[in-house]
Amino acid sequence: MSGIPESKFTSSAVIKLALTDSREEEAALKAEFASQNIRCAAVDFGGEFISSVSKIIEKAIVASQKSGVISDAHNEEGAVAGAAREAVSQISQKAIGLNVGGKIAVARYGNHLSVCLYFGIGMLNLNEIAIGLGHRAI
């Protein structure tokens, strides 16, 4: 890690994971991060934004649990939910009333946890791109 603050280290990792283009690239990056003691999860998502906010948060929690990023302890689930909600709030201005689609990524290093949403926002092929990032210390 070489002197980089753990929150920045974790947030950089989760952004890189969210930007992967394929499952193969995602798996290779997860393996690289695992060798650095960063636990990761990623899941694709798409739907109408307003009705999907709770599903986005839920998917982040479930993917984190299934991948071993967090346990089923309420404080760890709450950290993912809080970071995901923060990430959602950063893209909500662009997304209200439109569809979103992209990737939800979660990374944890020690007590630091970050969630990144990398979404296309719009309809048909008329998309904006947005990234939302949230961080919590567990």
N, C-alpha and C positions, 0 to 999 in steps of 0.2 A: 504494500500500500504506500510506502515511502512518504510518510508525513502528510498525506492528503487527509483532510478531515473526513471522518467516516460518513457523515451525511452527504458530502459531495461525491465520495467514492461510490456510495450506494445509488445516488441519483444518476450519476453518469452511466452506471451499469444498466439501470432500468430503461433509460432512454435508448441506449444501444440495442437492447433487447426488443423494445417496441418497434424499432425501425427495421428489423429483419424482414426480408422479402419472402422467405420460404421456410418451411418446417425444418429443412436440412440445415440452413443457416442458423436458425433458432436453436436447434439441438447442439450444433457445434459451439455456439456462443455460451449456451448453458453449461456445457462441459468445461469450457475455458474458465467461466466464472466459478464453477464448483471447485476447480483447483486453487482458486483464490479465496475460498470459504464464503462465496456469495451464493445464497440459495435463491432460485428464480422460478417464476411461473409466468406463463403467457397464454392468452386465450383470445380468439377472434370474436368480434361482436358486430352486430348490425341491427338497426331498427329505427323507429321514430323516436327522436330524442326525449321529449317530455315524458312519454309513457315508459321509457326505458331506463330512466335514472336509477331506480331501485334495482333493476336487473343488472345494470353495469356494476353496481356496488356488490351485489350478491355474487356475480361471476368472479369478481376479484377475490372475494373471500373464499369461495369454493375452490377455485384454481390454486390459491395459496395453500389451502389445507391439503388438497390432493397431491401437491408437489412437495410437501414437507417444508414449505417456507414458514408456516406457522402451525401451532397446535390448535386444538379446539378450545383453548382457554379464552375466556371472554375478553380479557385485555388485549390479546393478540388479534382476535377477530375485530375488536373495536379499533385497533390501530390501522388495520387494512381498510375498514369502512371509513374512518376519518380521512385517511390519505386519499382514498378513491373519491370521496365527496369533495375534497379540496380540488382534485384534478378535474372533476366534473364542473365545478363552479368556474374554473378558468376558461372552459370552452362554451359555457352555456349561452353567452351573449350571441355567438355566431350560430349556435345550433337550435335555438328555440324555434319550433314549428317546422323543422326540417328533419331529414333522415341522417343518421350517422353510421359509419361502418369503418372498421379498422381493428386495432389490437389493443388489448388491455395487458400491461406487463407489471409484474410485482418483483421486487428484489429486496433481499435482506442480508445485511452484513452486521453480525453482532446484534446490537440492540437497535440498529437503524433500519427502517423499512421505508421504501419508496414505491409509489404507484404512478405509472405513466399511461396516459391514454393518447394514442396516436390515431386520429380519425380523419376520414374524409367526411365533409359535411355538405349536404345539398340535396339535389334531386337529379336523377338521370345521370348525365355526364357533366353536369354543372356543379363541380365540387370545390369547396375551400378545404384547406388542410389545417388542422389544429393539433397542438400538443398541450395536454394538461399534465401537471406534475404535482404530486403531493408527497409529503414526508412526515413520518412520525418516529419518535423514539419510544421503544417498548421498555 
